[in-house]
């Protein structure tokens, strides 16, 4: 019985020694309250021939010698796929997903 009492006292002392009266501090990652940076919208342009029923060719490359992809119509809105024109031609994507080049003088900023 003495061994049992001794063992009990040792266990009790160990439990008391392991318990702490200090506050428990939980470390965590800070939560950001800032919104993620806005991604700028790609530049847009609108077909403007100056003629109500005007059309413009969307071409495979920047030049009149390049094959046509499709015909664009007055007022069609395109997404520019590069910020700059090349030799008077603008790379664009149509609302239907077709990509090509259009003469820059007919693609006015929107």
C-alpha positions as CSV (number, residue, x, y, z in Angstrom):
1,X,0.0,0.0,0.0
2,X,2.9,2.3,0.7
3,X,4.1,1.8,-2.9
4,X,0.7,2.7,-4.2
5,X,0.6,5.9,-2.1
6,X,4.0,6.8,-3.2
7,X,3.2,6.2,-6.8
8,X,0.0,8.2,-6.5
9,X,1.9,11.1,-4.9
10,X,4.5,11.0,-7.6
11,X,1.8,11.1,-10.3
12,X,0.0,13.9,-8.6
13,X,3.2,15.9,-8.3
14,X,4.0,15.3,-12.0
15,X,0.5,16.4,-13.0
16,X,0.9,19.6,-10.9
17,X,4.3,20.2,-12.3
18,X,3.1,19.9,-15.9
19,X,0.1,22.1,-15.4
20,X,0.7,25.8,-15.9
21,X,-1.0,28.9,-14.7
22,X,0.5,30.9,-17.6
23,X,-1.9,31.8,-20.4
24,X,-1.8,29.7,-23.5
25,X,-0.7,31.6,-26.5
26,X,-1.8,30.3,-29.9
27,X,0.2,31.5,-32.8
28,X,-1.5,32.0,-36.1
29,X,-1.0,33.6,-39.5
30,X,-2.3,37.1,-39.7
31,X,-5.5,37.5,-41.8
32,X,-5.2,40.1,-44.5
33,X,-8.0,42.5,-44.8
34,X,-6.7,44.0,-48.0
35,X,-8.4,43.1,-51.3
36,X,-6.3,41.4,-53.8
37,X,-4.9,43.7,-56.5
38,X,-7.3,44.3,-59.3
39,X,-6.4,42.8,-62.6
40,X,-6.8,45.4,-65.3
41,X,-9.3,44.7,-68.0
42,X,-7.8,44.0,-71.4
43,X,-8.1,46.9,-73.8
44,X,-11.1,46.8,-76.1
45,X,-11.8,48.4,-79.4
46,X,-14.8,48.7,-81.6
47,X,-15.0,48.4,-85.4
48,X,-15.6,51.8,-86.8
49,X,-15.5,52.1,-90.6
50,X,-17.6,55.2,-90.8
51,X,-20.2,53.4,-92.9
52,X,-23.4,52.1,-91.2
53,X,-23.1,48.6,-92.8
54,X,-19.4,48.7,-93.1
55,X,-17.2,45.6,-92.8
56,X,-13.6,44.9,-92.1
57,X,-11.6,41.7,-92.6
58,X,-10.1,39.9,-89.6
59,X,-6.8,38.5,-90.9
60,X,-4.4,35.7,-89.9
61,X,-1.5,38.3,-89.7
62,X,-1.0,42.0,-90.0
63,X,-1.2,42.8,-93.7
64,X,-3.6,42.8,-96.7
65,X,-1.7,39.8,-98.1
66,X,-2.8,37.7,-95.1
67,X,-5.8,35.3,-95.5
68,X,-9.1,36.3,-94.0
69,X,-10.3,34.6,-90.8
70,X,-13.8,36.2,-90.9
71,X,-15.6,39.5,-91.7
72,X,-16.2,41.9,-88.8
73,X,-19.1,44.4,-88.9
74,X,-19.5,48.0,-87.9
75,X,-19.9,48.2,-84.1
76,X,-18.4,44.8,-83.3
77,X,-16.4,44.9,-80.1
78,X,-13.0,43.2,-80.0
79,X,-10.5,42.5,-77.2
80,X,-6.9,43.5,-78.0
81,X,-4.6,40.6,-77.4
82,X,-1.5,42.8,-77.2
83,X,-1.2,46.5,-76.0
84,X,0.5,47.8,-79.2
85,X,-0.1,47.8,-82.9
86,X,2.4,46.5,-85.4
87,X,2.9,48.4,-88.6
88,X,-0.7,49.7,-88.4
89,X,-2.3,46.4,-87.4
90,X,-3.8,45.4,-84.1
91,X,-3.9,41.8,-82.7
92,X,-7.5,41.1,-81.5
93,X,-10.0,38.4,-80.4
94,X,-13.6,38.5,-81.4
95,X,-16.5,37.9,-78.9
96,X,-16.8,34.5,-80.6
97,X,-13.2,33.6,-79.7
98,X,-11.6,34.1,-83.2
99,X,-8.1,35.6,-83.1
100,X,-6.4,37.6,-85.8
101,X,-5.4,41.1,-86.9
102,X,-7.4,44.1,-87.9
103,X,-6.3,47.3,-89.5
104,X,-5.8,49.7,-86.7
105,X,-7.6,52.6,-88.4
106,X,-10.8,50.7,-88.1
107,X,-10.3,49.5,-84.5
108,X,-11.2,52.5,-82.2
109,X,-10.6,52.4,-78.4
110,X,-13.7,51.7,-76.3
